Amino acid sequence: MRLPLLLLLCCAFAVLPLSVGCGGGDDPTPDAGPLPPPPVPDAGTPDAGTPDAGTKTDLIAPTVVSTSPAAGTPSVPPESRIEITFSERMSITRGTMQVTPGSSLPNGGMVTVRPEDWDAAHTKVAIGFTQGLPLRTQVTVNVANFADEAGNPLPPFSFNFTVGDGLPPRVTAATPTEGASQVPLNTARVSFTFNEPMDTTVGTLTPSGGLILGASSWTGTQTISAPITGGLVYNGNYSVRLNNFRNASRTVLDPTIFLGDGKLDFGTGPDVTKPTVVEASPAEGATGVLPEDTSLIVLTFSEPMDKTVGTAELVDTGGRTVLTPSWAPDGFSVSYNVRLRLRHSSSTRVLLSNFKDRVGNLIDPAPYLGNGELNFSTGADTLKPYLESSTPQEGQSIYPSEVYATGTTPPTGLRKVLTLRFNEPMDINTKRVTLYETYVPTASRSMDGVWSADGVTLTVTILPTSTGQPPLQSDYLYTLDLTGLKDRNGNSLDAVHPSLGDGKLDFRALYDSPVLNHACEHALLVSPTSVTATGTGAAGPRADTLHARYAVSLPSNGTSFSGFVRMELAPETWHTLYLDRNTSVQVINPATNGTLQVNQVAESPACAQLTHSATFYTPVDPTVYVRFGPSLDSTLRFIPERTYQ
């Protein structure tokens, strides 16, 4: 089997132009062209005999172990050599590299490898270009025509990398910006962006000027940042120096480009940061807010505010209302009393205008409020209203009359005004109440009250049933039925609330005083007569006309006011001076140089012009001196009347 196979192989090689002899003859001089691939081994079944003892044939193709620059390397220095390391010894007489783009390179970037380009082990080849690789370009290297020493060709191979600009790395952007002078106090970080990938294992940031930084971190390979952990202050000057930074090719950073002096410099300058609302109650966008549980609207700001400016206007289905501010001492928050102002089931807005911080920066509404106003909606009303306070109070005894000027004929009249305040706005179209006399259950009077503008207070005026009669009978018990009233959302009055217990206001009428009512008529209709009191009674001006109204000026003693008037009255008769204020009154009998007993009391509220009275009994000699004061007031008014005890 062996001899026929050998003869067959010799015949086959005889037809090749460059053949190896079948015997032990010398090899012919090889053609200068590329070496042919090694013969393909016989795929048949090997002979069963013992194999030849000669050298084994290398049939394994070489591979690329590594390249320099490595595939995908960015910012390769343009002076770099291109090196390829193979898996085995290579033929040093063959191989080409095509560098693309090669327009700036010799022979268009086509390089034929020379023996001197190889290392001593014949496993690494290196080439370089005197003028360097093309700048700022992605370079592709196509490797061809390489083979190992046995002639096994290298499979097609290529790799690429990016050539830098040949300059040291540099900063291209920084936060804050280099030289910035109005950096906000809430700036959270400093950061630096480089023009090329950096060595992220080295480089430190050194702050100064009182700046405190946390640990730095890289984002990718071109941006480094560090948090500002110490607060900035206005008119501060800060810097951050870059130390020991280098790029991925270990070229040291040139810090003067962009930064100038090698460090980031910035300042905060004066306060130009706009304040913002950071929190509100009710919160922005809140729903279902219950007016009965919401007495305040509170705004909290990002910094202290100018408490002398800023207007908040409440807008809902009921109209527009400018709210009154109540600022916190530190200026960080402001409160607005909206008790009884919010409506149920309403979209509510609080419009803010002209709010400024302490240095005059206008508010920026966007971060929290968005459109510059606080928006929220209220929930439905399901609670019954109740009487919060009243005049008279439940179970109180009251004076039955009030004198008022009618402006017509007769010029004065009698009435009694009751005021009822509820815990929430009421239905102002429902105003009918009924007054019952407890002693005569069948006697009742229905009347309409008048609601205040906010719908919270109802004023009920009771008029006399006949001419000359008081509005309420003396020493009578009365009941004012309020159960027909309801709030503006239709909830009827809470009849069992402790303020009334049964939804009805119970009170008693005191005895009426015709003399007091008569004095009130003069107080309302009579123009005052001016007199100036003196330091002694004998020199005092006369002020003794009954039913007259006197306006008295009192002289000063340096610390208070007091003085005398003189009166000539009917002897042995009770007289009362009705006063417009609580002033001390002393009555002196000049005949005996003694003082008369004076009974001073606070009067029932028959009219606002008379609040107190002084009653005395005249002696046989009708002349008396009346001393007013000492008083803190320099004037007073009074009306003298004859009375009965």
MOKAJO-V385364 format. One record per residue. N is the residue number from 0. SS is DSSP state (@ for helix, = for strand, . for the rest). PHI is phi in degrees with one decimal (999 if undefined). D_CENTER is the distance of its C-alpha to the mean C-alpha in whole Angstrom. Layout:
n ss phi d_center
N SS PHI D_CENTER
N SS PHI D_CENTER
This chain:
n ss phi d_center
0 . 999 100
1 @ -69.4 99
2 @ -63.1 102
3 @ -60.7 101
4 @ -64.9 97
5 @ -64.1 98
6 @ -63.9 100
7 @ -63.7 98
8 @ -64.4 95
9 @ -64.7 97
10 @ -66.1 98
11 @ -64.3 95
12 @ -71.1 94
13 @ -63.8 97
14 . -89.0 95
15 . -79.4 92
16 . -67.9 92
17 . -121.6 91
18 . -114.3 93
19 . -94.9 93
20 . -62.5 97
21 . -80.2 98
22 . -103.1 100
23 . -100.2 99
24 . -68.0 100
25 . -67.8 97
26 . -70.1 94
27 . -69.4 94
28 . -62.4 92
29 . -72.6 89
30 . -66.9 88
31 . -67.3 85
32 . -75.1 83
33 . -60.5 80
34 . -68.7 81
35 . -74.7 82
36 . -66.6 80
37 . -64.2 82
38 . -65.1 84
39 . -78.0 83
40 . -63.2 84
41 . -62.0 87
42 . -84.7 85
43 . -75.0 88
44 . -70.1 89
45 . -64.9 90
46 . -63.4 93
47 . -78.8 94
48 . -77.6 96
49 . -75.0 95
50 . -67.3 93
51 . -65.0 93
52 . -88.4 93
53 . -77.7 91
54 . -68.3 88
55 . -70.2 85
56 . -86.1 84
57 . -80.8 80
58 . -113.1 78
59 . -96.3 74
60 . -72.9 72
61 . -72.1 70
62 . -131.9 66
63 = -87.1 64
64 = -85.0 62
65 = -160.3 60
66 = -132.1 59
67 = -137.7 57
68 . -66.6 55
69 . -67.7 54
70 . -56.1 53
71 . 84.5 49
72 . -64.3 49
73 . -91.5 47
74 . 51.2 47
75 = -71.0 51
76 . -57.8 52
77 . -63.7 55
78 . -83.2 58
79 . -65.7 58
80 . -87.2 61
81 = -98.2 61
82 = -124.5 62
83 = -130.6 63
84 = -108.5 64
85 = -105.0 67
86 . -81.5 68
87 . -157.5 71
88 . -63.3 74
89 = -116.5 74
90 . -70.0 77
91 . -92.6 76
92 . -107.9 78
93 . -146.8 76
94 . 120.8 72
95 = -132.4 70
96 = -130.8 66
97 = -106.3 65
98 = -95.3 62
99 = -123.3 59
100 . -74.1 59
101 . -121.2 62
102 . -61.8 62
103 . -94.7 62
104 . -109.0 64
105 @ -60.2 68
106 @ 54.8 69
107 @ 63.8 66
108 @ 89.7 65
109 = -86.7 68
110 = -120.3 69
111 = -96.8 72
112 . -67.4 72
113 . -105.0 75
114 @ -58.0 76
115 @ -71.7 75
116 @ -82.2 71
117 = -98.6 72
118 . -81.3 71
119 . -65.8 74
120 . -84.2 74
121 . 59.4 73
122 . -114.9 70
123 = -135.8 68
124 = -116.4 68
125 = -139.8 66
126 = -132.5 66
127 . -146.0 64
128 . -126.1 64
129 . -58.1 65
130 . -82.3 62
131 . 84.2 60
132 . -74.2 58
133 . -62.7 56
134 . -70.9 52
135 . 50.1 49
136 = -137.6 51
137 = -84.2 51
138 = -103.4 55
139 = -114.7 57
140 = -114.4 60
141 = -99.4 63
142 = -101.4 65
143 = -146.8 69
144 . 65.1 72
145 . -89.9 72
146 = -149.8 74
147 = -80.0 75
148 . -65.7 78
149 . -86.1 80
150 . 91.3 79
151 . -72.7 76
152 = -73.3 74
153 . -75.9 70
154 . -58.9 68
155 . -52.7 66
156 = -150.8 63
157 = -150.2 60
158 = -153.6 57
159 = -139.1 54
160 = -157.9 52
161 = -113.5 50
162 = -88.5 51
163 . -77.4 49
164 . -93.2 49
165 . 82.1 51
166 . -107.3 49
167 . -63.0 47
168 . -63.0 43
169 . -150.3 40
170 = -79.4 37
171 = -112.4 35
172 = -157.1 32
173 = -147.0 29
174 = -128.5 25
175 . -61.9 25
176 . -66.1 27
177 . -54.0 30
178 . 82.1 30
179 . -60.3 27
180 . -118.8 26
181 . -128.5 22
182 . -70.9 21
183 . -62.8 17
184 . -66.4 16
185 . -90.2 14
186 . -59.7 17
187 . -92.3 18
188 = -147.1 22
189 = -111.6 25
190 = -148.2 28
191 = -133.5 31
192 = -115.0 33
193 = -103.2 37
194 . -79.8 39
195 . -155.5 41
196 . -59.9 41
197 = -114.2 41
198 . -78.5 42
199 . -80.3 39
200 . -90.7 41
201 . -130.2 41
202 . 101.1 39
203 = -132.1 37
204 = -109.5 34
205 = -115.7 34
206 = -85.1 31
207 = -151.9 32
208 . 80.7 31
209 . 92.7 29
210 . -74.7 27
211 . -120.1 27
212 = -114.5 27
213 = -85.4 27
214 = -65.6 30
215 = -82.8 30
216 = -148.4 31
217 = -97.1 33
218 = -111.8 31
219 . 69.8 35
220 . -117.6 37
221 . -125.3 36
222 = -132.8 32
223 = -120.2 31
224 = -143.8 28
225 = -147.0 27
226 = -73.1 23
227 = -86.3 22
228 . -97.1 23
229 . -108.0 23
230 . -62.1 20
231 . -78.5 20
232 . -125.3 21
233 . -65.0 21
234 . 61.0 25
235 . -89.7 26
236 = -121.4 28
237 = -129.2 29
238 = -150.5 31
239 = -136.6 32
240 = -94.9 36
241 = -99.0 37
242 = -120.3 40
243 . 62.2 43
244 . -85.1 41
245 = -151.9 44
246 = -85.3 44
247 . -64.2 45
248 . -94.1 49
249 . 69.8 48
250 . -82.9 48
251 = -69.3 46
252 . -60.5 43
253 . -97.1 44
254 . -77.5 41
255 @ -76.4 42
256 @ -73.4 41
257 @ 79.4 37
258 @ -90.0 36
259 . 77.8 39
260 . -95.3 40
261 . 85.6 39
262 = -144.6 36
263 = -81.1 32
264 = -115.8 31
265 = -154.3 28
266 = -137.8 26
267 . -88.4 22
268 . 64.2 24
269 . -70.5 22
270 . -72.2 18
271 . -122.6 17
272 . -80.2 14
273 . -73.5 11
274 . -71.9 8
275 . -135.0 5
276 = -81.0 2
277 = -106.5 2
278 = -161.1 4
279 = -145.1 7
280 = -136.7 11
281 . -58.9 12
282 . -70.9 10
283 . -56.6 10
284 . 81.6 13
285 = -64.6 15
286 = -125.1 18
287 = 69.3 21
288 = -67.7 19
289 . -92.6 22
290 @ -57.4 22
291 @ -69.1 25
292 @ -103.0 22
293 . -121.9 19
294 . -101.2 20
295 = -131.7 17
296 = -107.8 13
297 = -122.6 11
298 = -115.9 7
299 = -115.3 6
300 = -109.1 5
301 . -77.2 6
302 . -158.0 10
303 . -60.8 12
304 = -110.6 12
305 . -76.2 15
306 . -77.8 16
307 . -94.2 19
308 . -128.4 17
309 . 102.7 15
310 = -123.8 16
311 = -116.7 15
312 = -121.6 17
313 = -84.5 18
314 = -127.5 20
315 = -149.3 22
316 . -65.5 26
317 . -88.6 27
318 = 126.3 26
319 = -122.4 23
320 = -138.9 22
321 = -78.2 21
322 . -90.2 19
323 . -93.3 20
324 = -81.6 17
325 = -133.8 17
326 = -85.4 15
327 . -68.3 15
328 . -55.6 18
329 . -83.7 16
330 . 78.1 13
331 . -83.3 10
332 = -146.0 10
333 = -136.0 12
334 = -119.0 14
335 = -130.3 16
336 = -78.4 19
337 . -117.7 20
338 . -59.7 23
339 . 69.9 25
340 . -99.1 23
341 . -81.4 22
342 . -105.3 25
343 . -72.4 25
344 . 50.2 26
345 . -132.2 23
346 = -82.8 21
347 = -116.1 18
348 = -129.0 16
349 = -119.9 14
350 = -83.3 14
351 = -110.1 12
352 = -144.9 15
353 . 63.6 15
354 . -79.3 12
355 = -136.8 13
356 = -80.6 13
357 . -69.1 16
358 . -104.6 18
359 . 101.4 17
360 . -75.1 15
361 = -68.9 14
362 . -65.2 10
363 . -102.7 9
364 . -79.0 8
365 . -59.4 9
366 . -56.9 7
367 . -112.6 5
368 . -89.6 7
369 . 75.9 10
370 . -97.3 13
371 . 86.8 11
372 = -141.1 11
373 = -85.9 10
374 = -118.9 13
375 = -157.1 15
376 = -125.9 19
377 = -97.3 21
378 . -86.1 24
379 . -74.5 28
380 . -92.8 29
381 . -123.8 32
382 . -99.2 33
383 . -77.9 35
384 . -77.1 35
385 . -146.6 37
386 = -74.8 38
387 = -89.6 35
388 = -158.6 38
389 = -158.9 41
390 = -128.7 43
391 . -79.5 46
392 . -81.2 44
393 . -56.3 46
394 . 82.4 50
395 . -83.2 50
396 = -99.9 53
397 = -132.0 52
398 . -68.0 54
399 . -82.4 55
400 . -132.0 55
401 = -135.7 53
402 = -94.2 55
403 = -141.3 53
404 = -83.7 55
405 . -83.4 55
406 . 79.3 56
407 . -133.8 59
408 . -113.7 62
409 . -67.0 62
410 . -73.2 60
411 = -128.5 58
412 = -150.9 58
413 = -111.9 57
414 = -159.3 54
415 = -135.9 51
416 = -105.6 48
417 = -107.3 46
418 = -120.9 42
419 = -127.3 40
420 = -111.0 36
421 = -106.3 35
422 . -79.6 31
423 . -155.8 30
424 . -61.6 31
425 = -109.2 34
426 . -72.5 36
427 . -72.9 38
428 . -85.5 41
429 . -105.4 42
430 . -140.1 43
431 = -83.3 47
432 = -127.7 48
433 = -128.5 51
434 = -102.8 53
435 = -113.0 56
436 = -89.5 58
437 . -62.4 59
438 . -74.8 63
439 = -128.2 63
440 = -56.7 61
441 = -80.3 62
442 = -86.3 61
443 = -148.3 58
444 = -132.9 56
445 = -99.6 53
446 = -148.7 51
447 = -97.6 47
448 . -83.7 45
449 = -121.4 42
450 = -84.4 38
451 . -69.7 36
452 . -59.9 33
453 . -86.1 31
454 . 72.7 33
455 . -101.3 33
456 = -114.9 36
457 = -108.5 40
458 = -103.6 42
459 = -114.4 46
460 = -104.1 49
461 = -102.4 52
462 = -103.2 55
463 . -61.7 59
464 . -77.2 61
465 . -151.7 64
466 . -60.9 65
467 . 83.3 65
468 . -94.2 63
469 . -71.8 60
470 . -61.0 57
471 . -124.5 57
472 . -77.0 61
473 . -60.1 61
474 . 60.6 61
475 . -105.9 60
476 = -95.4 57
477 = -130.1 55
478 = -132.5 52
479 = -106.1 49
480 = -83.4 49
481 . -111.1 45
482 . -67.7 45
483 . -81.9 45
484 . -82.6 42
485 = -150.1 39
486 = -78.4 35
487 . -73.7 34
488 . -103.8 33
489 . 92.5 37
490 . -77.5 37
491 = -73.5 40
492 . -59.5 40
493 . -73.6 40
494 . -75.6 43
495 . -109.1 43
496 . -64.4 40
497 . -58.8 41
498 . -61.3 41
499 . -124.5 44
500 . 87.9 45
501 . -136.1 47
502 . 77.7 45
503 = -129.8 47
504 = -94.1 47
505 = -104.7 50
506 = -156.0 51
507 = -120.3 55
508 = -93.8 56
509 . -77.2 58
510 . -76.1 61
511 . -83.3 61
512 . -117.7 62
513 @ -61.6 64
514 @ -66.4 64
515 @ -62.2 60
516 @ -62.4 60
517 @ -63.5 62
518 @ -63.8 61
519 @ -65.1 58
520 @ -59.4 59
521 @ -65.9 60
522 @ -63.4 57
523 @ -83.4 56
524 @ -110.3 59
525 . -91.1 60
526 . -73.3 59
527 . -73.8 59
528 = -98.9 62
529 = -85.2 61
530 = -136.0 63
531 = -114.0 63
532 . -67.7 63
533 = -119.4 66
534 . -76.7 66
535 . -129.1 69
536 . -68.4 70
537 . -62.5 74
538 . -94.1 72
539 . -69.0 69
540 = -71.8 69
541 = -75.7 70
542 . -150.4 67
543 . -133.0 69
544 . -75.8 70
545 . -64.0 69
546 . 70.9 66
547 . -80.2 65
548 = -120.7 61
549 = -109.2 61
550 = -109.4 58
551 = -105.7 59
552 = -99.5 58
553 . -106.0 58
554 = -72.6 59
555 = -99.4 57
556 . -106.5 59
557 . 104.9 56
558 . -121.8 54
559 . -154.6 54
560 = -123.3 56
561 = -161.8 59
562 = 179.2 62
563 = -112.3 66
564 = -124.8 67
565 = -113.6 70
566 = -131.9 71
567 = -118.0 75
568 . -116.0 74
569 . -63.4 77
570 . -71.9 78
571 . 49.1 78
572 . -140.2 75
573 = -78.3 71
574 = -132.3 69
575 = -129.4 65
576 = -100.0 63
577 = -92.6 59
578 = -109.6 56
579 . -92.9 53
580 . -160.1 52
581 . -87.4 53
582 . -123.0 55
583 . -63.7 58
584 = -125.6 61
585 = -125.1 65
586 = -112.5 68
587 = -113.2 71
588 = -91.8 75
589 . -66.0 76
590 . -67.4 80
591 . -113.1 79
592 . 59.0 76
593 = -107.0 74
594 = -102.0 71
595 . -89.4 71
596 . -73.4 69
597 . -122.6 66
598 = -104.4 63
599 = -105.3 60
600 = -140.1 57
601 = -83.6 54
602 . -85.8 55
603 . -64.8 54
604 . -77.8 51
605 . -77.0 54
606 . -158.7 52
607 . -70.9 49
608 . -80.1 52
609 . -125.7 54
610 . -119.6 52
611 = -140.5 55
612 = -144.5 59
613 = -130.9 62
614 = -114.7 65
615 = -148.3 68
616 = -113.1 72
617 . -75.3 74
618 . -78.4 77
619 . -63.5 81
620 . -76.4 80
621 . -74.4 78
622 = -86.0 76
623 = -136.2 73
624 = -105.7 70
625 = -110.4 67
626 = -105.8 64
627 = -102.0 60
628 = 105.5 58
629 = -66.7 57
630 = -143.2 54
631 . -83.3 50
632 . -100.0 51
633 . -87.8 53
634 = -137.8 54
635 = -158.6 55
636 = -128.8 56
637 = -151.5 59
638 = -128.3 62
639 = -85.9 65
640 = -137.5 67
641 = -84.3 70
642 . -128.6 69
643 . -132.6 71
644 . -111.9 70
